[in-house]
């Protein structure tokens, strides 16, 4: 739909609903958490209507309906179905047993979380491992730093290698980026960050562990054996991976036209399969597993409602960005472009990353994907370094604040519920500023300059 709009003919006020919903996501949970918790769906709907109604008046009801259908079928429905499947499957796996939080064990759990994040999503890996990690450290005087580094690694950076890992990369996959492209192009960047973070964490945790001296009595009793309840969900996780791979590899050439939106048979089969996997997980997972994991639909409801508004309000923004230097966002395009007209990967990395730190990283990725031209063939080919910078910036720098990526706040809430004294919003930023920003500067110098 955005491609059918002439972005050079649009003006900046068309971007107000998109900016408004992103600022609402950033500000309301901090300024009025109770109001936000009760009314976030209404706020998202209001911003969506603030775009759709004027759009229908100016361009006609038919164009508005076509834009709505395109946003739903081409982007929103596949996006939400994948997140729901990963959320449900990971919520059906409970890690049984009591571990003891030594620096070596904690580092191992963070490593496992970083690896799993690219295969079951940052949300899935975080929800699977955060509770066992907290149980393992519940006899230590302070383990907030353990949770902070867990957010860095499992909640963000570890999800940088596949479209399953983090929502921005799945949006790129839906736009035509090959499934394994990201792994092939930012694996060195990701490995550099993961190794550096694990080394820093191990040294810090060792210092704190030995400084504490005698630990407190362990409040969690040891269990006879370590294991997994609901392990059948690992099979369903494999089914999710297979379905996403199938939709990128299978090319039968069969498409259906729905009000101007092309819906391919592979994507349709993938989405039906993901819905079936979700239903199967709910049907076969014992209730006790969900109770032990404190599984609930609150996080998914919030994501579903907010992204419905985001995918609608972003339509004119994408059109204006695709207009390049001739569009209303010409200043943004020039800021990430060299004097000779070629894109600057370093500027794309930081522009995408800094916005991803304070806004949601999925629409931020989409914005800069289209700023760079929006052609997946060009971005995977001659502009590969630029696409790598956009992908890395969106995923990596989502770790800079609690609001940069959905798992960040979810992990914080679970940790605080279990008695961990987590740093506040700016306290967390002090951690990310001290640990992550110097590493991101090194990433820029090594990979994008």
SVG drawing of the C-alpha trace seen along z (x, -y; Angstrom):
<svg xmlns="http://www.w3.org/2000/svg" viewBox="-15 -19 53 57">
<polyline fill="none" stroke="black" stroke-width="0.4" points="0.0,0.0 2.7,-2.4 4.3,-1.8 1.1,-3.0 1.3,-6.4 3.5,-9.2 5.4,-10.1 6.7,-13.3 3.1,-14.6 2.5,-13.9 3.3,-16.3 4.8,-15.7 1.4,-15.8 0.7,-12.3 3.4,-11.0 1.8,-12.3 -0.2,-9.2 2.8,-7.0 5.0,-9.2 2.1,-9.5 1.7,-5.8 5.4,-5.2 5.7,-8.1 2.7,-6.6 4.5,-3.3 7.6,-5.0 6.0,-7.5 2.8,-6.1 4.1,-2.9 6.5,-5.2 4.3,-8.3 1.0,-6.4 1.4,-2.7 -2.0,-2.0 -3.8,-4.1 -1.7,-2.5 -2.3,1.1 -6.1,0.5 -6.3,-1.6 -3.4,-0.8 -5.7,0.9 -7.9,-2.2 -4.9,-4.4 -3.6,-2.3 -7.0,-2.3 -7.3,-6.1 -4.0,-6.6 -5.0,-4.2 -8.3,-6.0 -6.4,-9.3 -4.7,-8.0 -7.4,-6.0 -10.3,-8.5 -8.4,-11.5 -6.8,-9.1 -10.2,-7.9 -11.4,-11.5 -8.5,-12.6 -7.8,-9.4 -11.2,-7.8 -12.7,-4.8 -11.4,-2.3 -7.8,-3.4 -8.2,-3.3 -9.7,0.2 -6.9,1.4 -4.3,0.0 -6.0,1.7 -6.1,5.1 -2.4,4.8 -1.2,3.9 -3.2,6.9 -2.5,9.6 1.1,8.7 2.6,7.8 0.5,7.8 -1.1,11.3 2.1,13.2 4.0,11.2 1.5,11.8 1.1,15.5 4.8,16.1 5.1,14.3 2.1,16.1 3.5,19.5 6.9,18.8 5.3,17.3 3.0,20.3 5.5,23.0 8.2,21.5 5.5,21.0 4.8,24.7 8.3,25.7 9.2,25.7 12.7,26.2 12.6,28.3 15.3,28.4 17.3,26.0 20.7,24.8 23.3,22.9 24.3,19.5 28.1,19.6 29.7,17.3 30.5,20.2 26.9,21.5 25.4,18.0 27.7,17.4 26.6,20.8 22.9,19.9 23.5,16.5 25.4,18.3 22.5,20.8 20.0,17.9 22.0,16.1 22.1,19.2 18.5,20.1 17.3,16.5 17.9,16.9 15.9,20.1 13.0,19.5 12.9,15.7 14.2,13.3 10.8,13.5 10.8,17.3 14.4,17.6 13.8,15.0 10.6,16.6 12.2,20.0 15.3,19.2 14.7,16.2 12.9,18.1 15.6,20.9 18.3,18.1 16.6,16.3 16.0,19.5 19.7,20.3 20.7,17.0 18.0,16.6 20.5,17.1 22.8,14.3 22.6,10.9 22.4,9.1 21.8,10.6 20.4,7.6 23.5,7.5 22.8,11.1 19.3,10.1 20.7,7.0 23.2,9.0 20.5,11.6 18.4,8.8 21.5,7.7 22.2,11.2 19.1,13.4 16.6,10.6 18.3,8.8 21.7,9.4 21.4,13.2 18.4,12.9 20.3,11.3 20.9,14.3 17.5,15.4 14.0,14.0 12.8,16.2 15.1,14.3 13.7,10.8 10.6,9.1 12.6,6.6 14.3,9.5 11.0,11.3 9.7,8.1 12.7,8.1 12.0,11.7 8.4,10.8 9.9,8.0 12.0,10.6 15.3,10.9 16.5,14.5 16.1,16.5 19.9,17.2 21.1,13.8 21.4,12.2 23.3,15.1 25.7,14.9 26.3,11.2 26.2,10.2 27.4,13.4 30.9,11.9 29.3,8.8 27.0,10.9 29.8,13.3 32.1,10.3 29.4,8.8 28.4,12.1 31.9,13.1 32.8,9.6 29.6,9.5 30.2,13.0 33.8,12.2 32.8,8.9 29.9,10.6 32.1,13.5 34.7,11.1 32.1,8.9 30.0,11.8 33.2,13.5 34.2,10.3 30.7,9.9 30.4,13.6 33.7,13.7 33.1,10.2 29.9,11.5 31.7,14.2 29.3,16.6 26.1,16.8 22.7,16.9 20.8,20.2 19.2,21.3 15.4,20.7 14.8,23.1 15.0,26.8 17.0,29.1 14.9,31.4 15.8,35.1 16.5,34.4 16.9,31.7 14.7,31.9 12.0,30.4 8.3,30.6 6.3,30.1 9.3,31.2 7.0,32.1 7.0,28.4 10.6,28.7 9.1,30.8 6.6,28.0 9.4,25.4 11.1,27.4 7.8,27.3 7.8,23.5 11.3,23.3 10.3,25.7 7.2,23.7 9.2,20.4 11.9,22.0 9.3,23.6 7.7,20.2 11.0,18.8 12.1,21.8 9.0,23.1 8.1,21.1 5.0,22.6 4.0,19.4 0.5,19.5 -0.9,16.1 -4.3,14.7 -5.3,11.1 -7.1,9.6 -8.0,6.0 -4.6,5.4 -2.6,7.3 -0.8,10.4 -1.1,13.4 1.2,16.2 0.4,19.9 3.7,20.5 2.9,17.6 -0.7,18.8 0.4,22.3 3.0,21.0 0.4,18.9 -2.1,21.7 0.6,24.1 1.7,21.6 -1.9,21.3 -2.1,25.1 1.2,25.3 -0.2,22.8 -3.4,24.7 -1.5,28.0 0.8,26.6 -2.2,25.4 -3.9,28.7 -1.1,31.1 0.8,29.0 -0.3,30.0 -1.9,27.3 0.7,27.7 3.4,26.6 1.6,23.4 1.0,22.8 4.6,23.3 5.6,20.9 3.0,18.4 1.9,18.5 -0.7,15.8 -1.9,14.0 -1.3,10.4 2.0,9.8 0.6,11.1 -2.6,9.1 -0.5,5.9 1.8,6.7 -1.2,7.6 -3.1,4.4 -0.1,2.1 1.2,3.5 -2.2,3.3 -1.9,-0.4 1.8,-0.6 1.3,1.3 -1.5,-1.0 0.0,-4.3 3.4,-3.5 1.9,-3.4 2.4,-7.1 5.8,-7.2 7.1,-4.4 5.8,-6.2 7.5,-9.4 10.8,-7.7 10.6,-5.9 10.4,-9.3 14.0,-9.8 15.6,-13.3 12.5,-14.6 10.1,-13.6 9.3,-15.2 11.9,-13.1 14.7,-14.2 16.8,-15.4 16.7,-11.9 17.8,-10.4 20.6,-12.9 21.8,-12.3 22.5,-8.6 23.9,-9.2 27.4,-10.2 27.9,-13.3 28.2,-11.1 24.7,-9.7 25.8,-6.3 24.4,-5.1 26.6,-5.3 26.4,-2.0 27.8,-3.5 25.1,-6.2 22.4,-3.6 23.7,-1.5 23.5,-4.4 20.3,-6.0 18.5,-2.7 19.9,-1.7 19.3,-4.9 15.7,-5.1 15.3,-1.4 16.5,-2.2 13.6,-4.4 10.9,-3.4 10.0,0.1 12.7,1.8 10.4,3.5 8.9,0.4 12.2,-1.4 13.8,1.4 11.0,1.0 11.5,-2.7 15.2,-2.5 14.8,0.5 12.6,-1.7 14.9,-4.7 17.6,-2.6 15.4,-1.9 13.2,1.0 14.4,3.3 15.5,6.6 17.6,7.6 19.6,4.4 19.9,4.5 21.1,8.1 23.5,7.3 25.3,4.0 24.0,2.5 24.6,5.6 26.7,3.7 23.9,1.1 21.2,3.8 23.6,5.5 24.0,2.2 20.2,1.7 19.6,5.2 22.4,5.0 21.3,1.6 17.7,2.6 18.5,5.8 21.6,4.9 20.5,1.5 17.1,2.6 19.1,3.5 19.9,-0.1 16.7,-0.8 13.8,1.2 11.5,0.0 13.8,1.0 12.4,4.5 9.4,6.3 11.4,9.0 13.2,6.2 10.2,5.1 8.8,8.6 12.1,9.9 12.3,6.9 8.7,7.5 9.4,11.2 12.6,10.4 11.0,7.8 8.1,10.2 10.7,12.7 12.3,10.1 15.2,8.9 15.9,5.2 16.2,4.1 17.6,0.7 15.1,-1.9 14.8,-3.2 17.8,-5.5 19.7,-3.1 19.4,-0.5 20.5,-3.1 23.6,-3.7 24.4,0.1 23.9,0.1 25.8,-3.1 28.8,-1.8 28.8,1.7 27.1,1.6 27.9,-1.8 31.7,-1.3 31.1,2.1 28.8,0.6 31.5,-1.9 33.9,0.9 31.4,2.7 31.0,-0.5 34.8,-0.8 35.4,2.9 32.4,3.7 30.8,0.5 33.4,-2.1"/>
</svg>
